[in-house]
Structures are given as structure tokens and as C-alpha cells.
């Protein structure tokens, strides 16, 4: 099993910044990908950013040039630096880690952390 612990959410004013962290622990042989998703009230969960083993990244158009995803392989931790936050970024942010299992890729989700952007 793999456990994910998220931190860093909170309340911030428009234009402010937050940094989310997600640490993975447990039966991890190799991590294929780490990413962040978000879900606003009444909306579907959507991809925010993902980083694949090897370092390639992908971002939602709505967060490009404002958010940066990074990972610390030694700590099995993924970060999301969020700058120039807007009210539209308000959502519960979920960490997702995809682990290489025995011949398969296994996804794990964090419990979610609330990000609220409001004046």
C-alpha cells in the first residue's frame, strides 16, 4: 500500500501564492508519475499539473505560467507552487501518484487539501 500526505492549502488573497506538498510513503518500488488535480464545488475533478519520471511536465491551460510542479525523488514528494492565484483557483486539490507495480501502473490519491482564494 501507498500513503499520501498532503499539506499547504489554506486561504489566500487574489494575487497571492501557496505551495502544496504531497509526500508518498509505503510500498513504493518506483513512481511513474506524480500530479495534482482539483475539484471545485459542482464541477468535475480536473488535471492541474503532472510530472512524469524523467521530468517532463504537463499543465492545464488555465494555470500555465502561474503554477509550477516539481518533485524530489529522494523524498518521494511532489510540490505545486501556485502564484498569481485567482478566485477561480478555489477548489479542493488532490495529489495523485502512479506507482509501477508488478506489470501494471497503480494510482493512489491523497485526501485533498482546500485552497480558497478570496479577499
N, C-alpha and C positions, 0 to 999 in steps of 0.2 A: 504494500500500500504506500501511497504518497500523500503527504500532508502539505498543505499550502497555508501560509500565514501572511495575510496582507496587512499593510499599515500605511498611514499617511493621508487618509482622507480628512475632510473637515469642511468648514465654512470659510469662504474667501470672497473678497470683493471683486467685481469685474476688473479685469486687467492684472489681477494678482497671479501668483504662482503656487503650485503644490507639487510635491514629489511623492509618488506612490511606490511602495516596495512590496515584493512578494517573494518570500523565501520558501523553497521546496526542500522537504526532508523525507526520509524513509527509504523505501526500496527503489533506489534510483541507480540504474546501470548507466544510462545515457539519456540525455534530454535532447529531443529533436527540435522542439520549438517552445518558445515562451511568448505569451501575448497578453493583451488587455482588451476586454470587451466592456461595454457599458449598456445599461438599460434604464431609460427614463420612464416615468410613470405613463402607462398607456401605450408604450412603444415596445417594439421588439428589441431583443438584445442585438447589438451591432459590434462589429470589429472596430477597435480603435487603432491598435498597432500590434505588430507581431515581429519577432526576431527569430530567425531560423539558425540552426547550428551552422557555423561558418560566418555568421554575422550579417547576412542580408536582412533587410527590413522592409516592411510594407505598412503604409498608413492610410487611414480613411482620409478622403479629400478634405473633410471638414476640419481636420486637425493638423494637416501638413503645415510645416513652417512654424507651428506653435508647440507641438508636443515632440518629445524625443524619447525613444525606447532604447534601453541599454541592458546589458546583462553582465553579471560577474560569475563566470563559470566555476570558479573555485568555491564560491558560496552558494551556487545553485539559486541565485537571486536575480530577479528581473526588476527593473525600475522604469517608471514613467514620469519624466519631467514634463510638467504641464505649465506653460507660460501663456500670458495674454488670455487668461480664462474669460469665458463669456457665460452669460446665464444659460445659454443653450447647451453648455457642457455639463449642466447639473444632471446627475444620474448616479446610480449605484455602479461602481466599477468592479469588474470581476477579473481576476487573474486566471489564465488558463495555461497549463503546462502539458505538453505532449511528450510522453516518455517512450523510448524504444523498449518494447517488451520482447518476449521470445517469438520473433517473427511477426510482430504487429506493433502498431502505434497506439498507445493508451492515453486518452485525455483525462486530465484532472482539473477540477475547478476550485477556486478559492471561495470563501464565504461571502465576499463582496464588501466593499467599503464605500460609504456615502461621500460624494463630492457635491457640495452646494455652492453655487456662485450667485451671490446676491449682495445688493447694497443695503 
